[in-house]
Amino acid sequence: MKRKSGFFRKFFLVMILISVIPLFFMGLRAVIINTKLSGNVEKISSNSLETAILDKQNRLSEWMAGSIDDYFSGLLRNVPRMAENISAKNMNSEQRRRIMIMEYNTGREFLALAILENPRKARMRIPDDWKHNADSVAKLAAGNPKFAFSEVYFIGEAPVIDFIYRLVGGEYLYIAISLESILSKIKGTPSQIGEEVFVVSSKGEIILHPDPDKMSDRKDISYIPLISEFLASRSPLSKGDFNGIKNIPMIGSISPVRLLGWGVVVWQTKTTAYAQVGMVKNEIKTTSRQLIRQTYTQIFVISLAAFWIAFALAKSISRPVMELSRGAERVAARDFSASVKVGSNDEIGALAEIFNQMMDELKKYDRMQADKLDALVYSIKDGLIMVDHNGKIVMANEKSRSILNTPDFLPGEDLLEAVSRSSDTFQPAANAAEIISALLKEGEENTKAEIDMSYEDMPKFYEVSRYAVLTRDKINLGSIITLRDVTLEKELAKMKDDFLHSITHDLRSPMTSIRGFLELLLDGSAGEISEEQKSFLKIMDESSEKLLGMINNLLDVSKLEAGKMVLNLKETDLSKIASTIVDFFYPQAKSLKIALSFRCAKDPGKINVDENLIERVITNLVSNAMKFTPAGGSVTVEIVDDAPTAGFLTVSVKDNGKGIPEGEVDRVFEKFHQVADTALKKTGTGLGLTVCKYIVEAHLGVIGAKSVFGKGSQFHFHIPKDLIKENGELRRKSDTL
């Protein structure tokens, strides 16, 4: 009850303040204004009235002139775009015509649109039957201006103006513009009795006037002082006493339309302007006295009514609102048991009814969502665990309990503690705890790793992934951890590798023999052969060489994966190797019209590497770059020794070729993977970059790639400068410091 009473008092006071206080101040201000106005009416003089009239006329003429200027300025802003669209290259006549029709339909005031080969001949026009005034357009085009407007002319009683805009190549864009909208604005301008609003040309002729007779005759009024002085100065002008048409005394103002040199005139006969002074004075006095009396009466009556209305409204509205408030608090606490009862049939009652319906729907939805979530989580075949920011378990499905041997997973329990506890009886759980702990420290990045959960003689491997749980508003609620069984995938991969290793071993010996016999045939040791036979044998030799290279790549990958590749370290000048490789590929690059270059800002010195293997890496990268770079492109090999890679020497191969599609960059070093590009014929086995990766990593280095599809790629690798080999093991000298 205390909360209800407080809301009632506040609502009642607000209603009183909203209704009475503004009314009081408005009434008081009205009384003061009326009193001052009544006292100052007698002080109104002819001079002050003249000033007021001129000020009004000046503002009206400036507004109208500004509107006309804005209209034509908008046209000039749009014309370059229209011209560019219409005169764009590589368009046929039909395409150009469709664009012109579109522009014609867009410009509501356009009567015609045309492209003129010269001022007298139209190459294309919309509509087709429009005939422009060739003499008028020729006069506009004299002097080759960028754009020009014609004098106003009339089609029937409709005022029209021609506009030309010079295009590239000497043609002109021609537009016939209706001035009906400007004339309508002039006709619709509020004015006093006897007041006229019209437009004169740069020569002082009436060109736009509400009276069609005065407009169509283009009456010259340049002799009138207001007009003649304006034509001399081209500046805004007001005059309180001058003779107009037929020497009638006038008062008026004129403002320039600067873009076209026109003038907007607002004038009125002096007799009409001053005739209302006496009537206005008497009317102001009478009205002022009446308003003061009415204001006092209205303030009292409305204030009294507002008091009682505010009291009744506050009382009737506060009770159901408080009921709704209590109901909302229950819903916020997920208590859907009691409905809201307000006992009214108005909008508040309807709101309460809708609120109760919403509460019922929320209750059903809450139960349904819980059932769906339970069904979804427990039917997933992979392990699924959700944790909060502190690593506490929010939920976990049965599969995750089975994988981690933790049947006692409980919501709110620390995940790592639960998994570590399981490691007492299930040793692989210790590996899982270590990997999961590392993943949870990765922040908001989605990460994954592999866990060896093999137990006794049963191999078991799981891919563990961590994903940030984000709301639609990007609010982080914690993490989802999934455990996917990849044992079968690893076994299949091992079987494939074993098969390839075995088959390549079996293929290399006969392939070596084949190449040996081919060499004997080619050098004539087995007898004389014809040129045609020699050509066929060369093709066989080249093909067998490629096949042997593929076999060697497969064997090398197998050795590198197994850690059996022996590195023969020796001091090597990488810049010399890179330069030699560039020289080797230079003739091929020249024939392909590719600019191949080598850069090395300073002497990098010598470092310990396996010269043959590193040469193989650079050769593979340069060969790949040239393969995917079109004629006219460039390939740059660069060696860098700088602060960002301190302790390492960086070799990069950059091209401006086709690039790698988005999503493929991270996979280019995978075994047998080739970039999916239907525009390029796939060649090779997809092992070249894999070999490069294993060779660089065998040197304790890092290899990577960056690419923007359609703009080129850059492959780079970093090799430690302090590699040493002790007791058959490779390490960095700095690791022992």
N, C-alpha and C positions, 0 to 999 in steps of 0.2 A: 504493500500500500504506500509505503514511503516513496518508492520509485515512481509510482503512478501520480501521486500528488505533486512531486517535483516536476514531472513532465507537463502536467496540467498547468501549473503556475507559469512555467517558461513559455509554453505555447500560447497561453492567454496574453502574457505581456508582449510577446512578439507580434501577435495579431493587433493589439492596441497600438504598438509603435508603428507597425507597417501602415496602418490606416489613418491614425489621428495626427501623428507628428508631421508627415509630409503634407497632409492637408492643411495643417495650421500654418506652416511656413509658406506654402503656396498661396493661401488666402492673405496672409500678412503682406507678402510681396505684391500680390495683386492690388491690395489697397494702397500701398506706397506708390506703385507705378501709376495707378489711376489718379492719385492725388497730384503727383508731379506733372502728369500729362495735362490734367485740367488747368493747373496753374501756368503751364508754359504755352498753352494753345495761342494765347493772345500775342505771344512773342514771335509767332511764325511770320516771316516777312517774305516779300516776293523774291528777294535774293536767295534766302535759304531754300525756298521752294524750287527756284531755278537750279540751284546746286544739286538738290536731291533728284530732280528730273534728269539732269545731265549725267549724274552719277549712275542712275539706273540705266539710262540709254547706253552709256559707255560700257557698262558691264555686259549688257545684252549684246552689243555689237562685237565686243571682244570675245564673248563666248561663242557666238555664231561664227566669227572669223576663225577662231581656234578649231572649231568642229570641222570646218571646210579644209583648213590646213592639215588636220589630223587625217582626214579622209584621203587626200592626195599623197600625203607622206606615207601612209600605209600602202598605197598603191606602188609607190616608188620602192618601198622595201621589198615588196613581193615580186616586182618585175624581174630583177636579176635571177631569182630562182626559176621563174617561169621561162625566162630566156634560156637558162642553162638546160632545163628539162627539154624544151622544144628543139634546141639546136645541138643536143648531145650527138656525139659521133656514133657511128655504127648502127644507125637507125634507118629503117626503110621508110618510105612515104606513109605506109599504112600505120606504122607505129607512131610516127610523128603526128599523124592526123588524130589518132586516138588520144594522144597526150593533149593536143590542142582542144579537142572536144571536152576532155576532162577539165582543163583550165577554164574553158568557156562556161561550162556548167557551174564551176566553183565561183566564178565572179558574178554575183547576182546583178551587178549594174552593167555588165558587159553586153553591148548590143552586137558587137562583132569582134572577131579575132582573126588576124591574117599575118602571113609572112610575105613581105614585099621583096621581090628581087631588086627592084628600084622603086622610087616613089610612085611611078605610074603603072607598075605591073605587079599583080599579086600572084605568087607561086602557089599559095594554099590559103583558103579562107573558110571561116565558120561564121554564119551560115554560107552556103555556096552562092546564094543569090545576092549577097551584099556587094554593093559597089561603093568604093571609097572615092572621095573627091581628089582626083589625081593632082589638080593644080594646087589645092590647099596643102596636100602632103608634100609636094615638091617644094613648096615655099618653106615648110617646116624643116625639110631635110637640107636646105641650103646651108652651107657652112659645115656640114657633116657633124651635127651636135650628137652628144651621147643620148639625149632624150629631148622631147619638145612637146608642148601642148598647143592645140589650135585655138582659134577664136571659137566662142560658143555659137552654135547654129541650131536650127530647129527642124525637127521632123514632126510635122503637124504642129501641135502646141507643146511638144516635149523637147526640152533643152538637151543638147548633145555636145560633147567635146571629143575631139580626136587626140590620140596620144601615140607617139612613135618612140621606139627604143632601138638604138643601133646594135645589131648583132655582129658576132665575129664573121668576117668574110664580106662585109659591106651590105648585108641584108638588113631589113628593119622588121621589128615586131610592131604591128599596128593594132591598136585597140580603140574601138568606138565605145565611149562611156556615156551612159544615161545619167543626167543630173536630176532625175525625178526625186531621188531620195533627199537630196539637199533642198530641192524646192519644197518638198513635203515638210521638212523640218522648219523651213522659213514660214510656211503657211501655218504650221502648228505652234509657232512661238507665241506665248501669251503677250498681248499688247493692250495699251490703253485706247480709249476712244480717240479716233483721229490719228493714231500712231501707225507708221508704216515701217516695215522691215524689208529691205531688198538689197541686191548686190549689183555693183557697177563694175565694168571692165576697167582695164588699165588705161583706157581712153576716155572714161567717164560715161560710157553708155550703160543703160539699164539692161542687164542680161538675165537676172533672176528676180521675179517679182510675183507676189500672190495674184496680181491682176494680169491675166494673159495678154490683154491688149497693150499694156505698158511694156511688157517684156518682149513680145514678138516684134514690136516696132524698133527695138534697140534705141530708144529715145536718148539723145545726147544731152546730158545735163551738166557737162563740164563747166558751163558758164556760172553755175551756182557757186557762191563763195566757199561753202563747206567742201564741195567736190573739188574745185580748182586748187584750193590750198592743200588738200590731201594729195592730189596728183603731183604737186610740186615737192612735197616733203616725204610722202609715202610713210607717214607716221600716224598713230592714233590722234584723233582731233575731235574736240567738242566745241560747239558754238551756241551761245544762248540767244543770239539775235541776228538773223540773216534772212534775206528774201529768197524764197524758194521758187517753184514753178508758178508762173503768173504773178510773180512778185508778192506772194503771200508770206507774211512774217512767220518764220519757223524757229524751232529749237531742236538741235539734234547732235548726233555723234557718228563718227565713222572710224572703223578699225581695218587694218590691212590684212588681206590674205596673202602672206609674204611669198608663198611658193609660186603664185600665178599673177601677182600684181593687182588683184582685185581689191575692192573695198566693200565692207558690209556697212550699210547705212541704216540708222534708226533715227527717224525724225517725226515731229508732231507740230501741228500749227500751234502758235503761242496762245491763240484764243481758247482752244480746247484745253491746253495744258493748265491755264490759270483759272478756267471757269469753275473748277471744283473747290477753290480755296475756301470761300465762305461757307459752302455746304459742309465741307469737311470739318471746319472749326466748330460749328453748331452741333454736328453729330457727335464729335469727340466729347464735348462738354456733357451732353445729355447721357450718352452711353457711360461715361465715367461715373456719374452720380448713381446711375442704376446699378452698375457693377459693384460699387462699394457697399450698397445696401444688401444686394443679393449675396455678396461674399460673406458678410457677417452672419446672415441667416443660415446659409448653407454650412458654414463651419460648425455652428451649434448643433443643427439637426443631424448632420452626418456623424459628428463625434459621438452623440448620444446613441445613434443607431449602431455605430461601429463597436461601442462598448458592449452592448447586449449581444450582438452577433458574434463577437470574439469570444464572449463567455460561453455561449451555447456551442460554438464550433469546437472550442478547446475541450469542453467536457465530453462531447460526443465522439471526437476523434481520438482523444488520448487513451480511452479505455481499450478499444480494439487494437490500437497500435501497440500498447503494452502487452496485450495477449499475443500478438504476432511476434513481439520481441522475445518473450519467454519461449515461444515455440521454436524460433530460430536458434536460441541457445541450446535447446534440447537436440535439434538436428545437428548442430555443430559438434555436440558430444556423441553423435551417432545413436541417439535415443529416439527411435521412431514409434514409441509405444502410444503416446497420447496426442490426439489431434487438437487443433486450435478452435475454440468456440468464442465467437464475438457477438452473436445474436443481432446482427444488422443486415439489412437487405440492400445496402448501397454498394459503392465501389469497394469500400473497406471489407464488407462482407464477402463480395466476390473475390477479393484478394485473399481473404482467409480460406475460402473454399478451394481456390487454386493452390494455395500453400499446402492445404491438407492433401490434395491430389498429388502434388509434387512430393510430399513426404511419403505417401504410399508408393509412388514410383521409385523413389530413392531407396526405400526399404527393399523393394523387389530387385532393383538393379544391384544393390549392395550384395544381396544374397546370390544373385545370378553371377556377378563378377567373381565372387569368392569361389563359387562352384566351377566356373570356367577356368579360373587360374589354377585351382587344384587339379582339374582334369588335364590341363595343358602341361603343367610342370611334371606331374607324375607319369604322363604318357610319353615324355621325351626319352628317347633311347640313349642319349648322351647324358653324362653327369652335368647337373646344373646347380650352382650355388650362388645366392645373392647375399652380398655383405654390405654393411654401411661404411661410412668414412673411417670408422675405427676398426674395421676388420671383424665386426660382430656379425654373426649369421642372422640373416633376415628370413631366409627359407632355403631348403635344400631338398632335392628329389631323392627317391630311393636308389636310383642308379649311382648318384654321387656317393651315397653311403656305402654301397657295395664296392665301388672302385677303390675307395680310400679305407675300406674296412673299418668304418666308423658308424656303427648302427645307432649310437647314442647322440648323433647330431641334434642339438637343441637350439631353437631361435634365441638370440641374445648371447650365445656362447662365442668366445673368440675362436675363429676358424683355425688359426695356426696352432693354438693350444690343443684343439680337438684332434687335428691331424698328427701332431707330434706325439700325443698320448697314444695314438694307434700304432706308432712306430715301435713301441715296446714289444708288440706281438706280431707286427707286420712290417718288416724292415723297409720295403719299398716306399712306405708312407713317409719315411725320412726324406727321400728324394723329392717327393711331392711337396712336402712342407717347405723345403728350400726353394724350389722353383716358384711356388705360389707366393711365397714371401717376396721374392724378387719382382714378380709381376705386379703385386699390390703397391710397390714403391715407385712404379713408373708414372704416377700422376694420372692425368686424364687421357693419356694416349692409349689407344687400343693396341694390345700387344699379345704375342703368343710365344709358346715355347714347347719343347717336347720333354716328356718324362719317361724314364725307363722304369717300368713297374714290374720287370721280370722277377719271378719268384720261383726258387728252386729250379726245376728244369722247364718251366713254362715261360716262354718269352711273352712280354706284354708291354706295349708302348702306347702312350696317350698324348694327344696334342692338347695342351692346356692353353686356353685363350681367355683374356680378360677384356671386357668391354665396359666403358663408362655408362652408367644408367642416367640418362638425361631426360628431363621433362620437355614439353613443347617450348617452354620458355628458357631452355638451356640450363636449368638448375640441376646440378649434379646430386643425385641421391645415393650414390655408392657405386658398386661394381657387380657385374655378372661374371662368374667364372664357369667356363664349360670344359668338360673333359671328354674328348672324342677318341675312341679306340682306332688307332692307325696301325695296329700290329700287322694286319693282312696287307696293307699298302706297303709297309717296309719289307715284308717277306717277298712280295711280288717284285719290288724294286731290286732286292738282293738277287732274286732268281734271274731277273733280266740282266743285271750287271755280270753275274757269273756266266750266263749264256754268252753275252757279248765278248767277255774276256776270253772264254774258251774258243769261240768261233774265230775271233780275230787272230789268236795264236795259231790256229790251224790254217788260216788263210795266208798269213804272212810268208811262210816258207815257200809254198807253190807260187805265190805272186812274185817273190824275189827271183825264183827260177825263171818264170815267164819273162820278166824284165831282162834277165841275163841273156836268154836266147834271142829276144828281140834285138838287143844290142849287137849280138853276133850277126844276125841277119842284116841289120842296118849298115854295119861297117864292112859287109861283103865277105866276112870270114867263112860263111856257109855257101858261098857261090855268088855269082853276079846276079843282080836283080834289076828290073826295069824301074824307070822313074815312077810309073803308076804304082808298082808294087811298093816302092820306097815310101810313097805318099801314104799308102794304106798302113804300112808298118809304123810310120811316125804317129799316125792317129792312134794306133793300138798302143804305142809306147807312152804317149801323153795320157791316154785313158788309164793305163795300168799304173802310171805314176800317181795320178789323182787317187785311184783306188788304194794304192799302197799308203798314200798320205792319210786317207781316212782311217785305214787300219792302224797306222802308227798313232793317230790321234786317239782312237779308242783305247789302245794299249797304254798310252801316256796318261789318259784320264784315269784308267784303272790303277796305274801305279801311283798317281798323285793322290787318289782317294784312299788308297791303302797305305800311304806314307812310305812307299818303297822307292820313290824317285830320289836318286842321289844327286845332290847339288855339288858341282865342282866350282867352288868359289875361287875367284882370283880378282886382283885389282883391274877394274875395267873403266874405260872412259865412255860413259853413256852417250855423250854428245857426238863422239866419233862414230859409234854404232848407229845412232839415229841419222846422222848425216850420210853415212854409207847407204842406209836403207832408202833415204829420200833420193839419192843419186841413182839407185837401182830402179826405182819406180818412175823416175823422171821421164824417160822416153815413152813409157806407157801413158803417163799423165798427159804428156804433150799431144799424143795421138788422140786422146779422149777430150782434148781442149779443157783440161782441168789445171788450175794454177796450184802446183804442189810446192810448198816452201818449208824451210826449217828455221826455227828461231831459238837462240840461246843467249840471254842477256849477258851472262858472265860465265867464265870457265867453272863448271861445277866440280872439277877435280875427279879423282878416281875413287870408286867404291867397290866393295867386295860383293860380287854377284856371279851367278852362273851366266857367262857371256852368251852362250848359245841359246839358253832358254829365254833370257831377256830379249835377245835379238828376235826370237820367235814371237814374243808378245808384241813388240813394236811392229813387226812385219804383218802380223794378223790384223792389228788395229788399222794400219795404213791401207792394207788391202781392202778391208771392210769399208773404210771411208770412201775410197775411190769407187767401189762397187755401187754405192748408193748416192753418189754425187753426179748430177747431170753435167753435160757440156756447158762450159761457161762458169762452173762453180769453182770452189777453192778448197784445198785441204792443207792444214797447217800443223806441223809437228813442232812441239815446244817443250823445252826443258827448263824448269823453274826451281830455284833454290832460295826460298824466302822465309820470312818470319812465320806466316800461318802454318807452314809445314816444317817447322824447325826440327832438325834431326832426320829429315826425310828429303829425298830428291823426287820431284814430281815430273812425270812425263805425260803430256797430253796430246791427243790427236783430235783436231777440231775441223769440222766441215760445215758447209752451208747447203747441204743436200736436202733430201726429202724429210729427214728426221724420223723419229720413232713415235708411233701413235701413243696417245695417253693410255696408261695402264699397262703398256708393254715394257717400259723402261726397267721396272724392277725385275723383269723375268728374262732379260736378254742374256744373262750369264748362266741360266739353267741349262742342264744337259739336254741336247736334242731340240732345244726350243729355237724356233725361227720366227721372226716378226711376221705377224699376219697382215700381209699387204697384197691384195689381189692385183695391184698394178705392177708388182715385181715378181718375176719368176724365181721361185725358191731354188737356191743352189746350195751345195755342200750338205753337211750332216747336222749342222747346228752344234758342233763341238768346238769350233774355233775360239769363241769367247769363253767357253767353259775351261778350255786348256789355259787360256790367259789368266783366268781367275785363280786356278789352282797353282800356276807357276808363281804369280805375285804373292799369294798367301803362303806358299812354301818359302818365300823370301821374307816372311813376317810382314808383308806389305798389305796395302788395301787398294782395291780397284773399284771404280764406279763409273757411272754414266749420267749425263744430263742431256735433255733434248726438248726442243719445242717443235711439235709436228708441223712440217711444212717450211721450217726455217733452218734445220740442221741439228747436228749432234756433237757432243764432246765426250770422248772417253779419256779417262786419266787414271794413273796409278801412282802410288807413293811407295818408294823403296827406302828402308832405313839405310843411313850412310855409315853405320857402325856395326855391320854384320860380322860375326866371327863364328868359327866352328871349333868346338871343343868336345873331345871324346865322342865324335860322330854326331853331336847335337848342334843345331843351329840356334843362336841367340844373339841379342844385341849387347854390345859391349857396355852400354850405359846401364843395363839391368844389373850389373855387378858393382856399379859405383855407389 
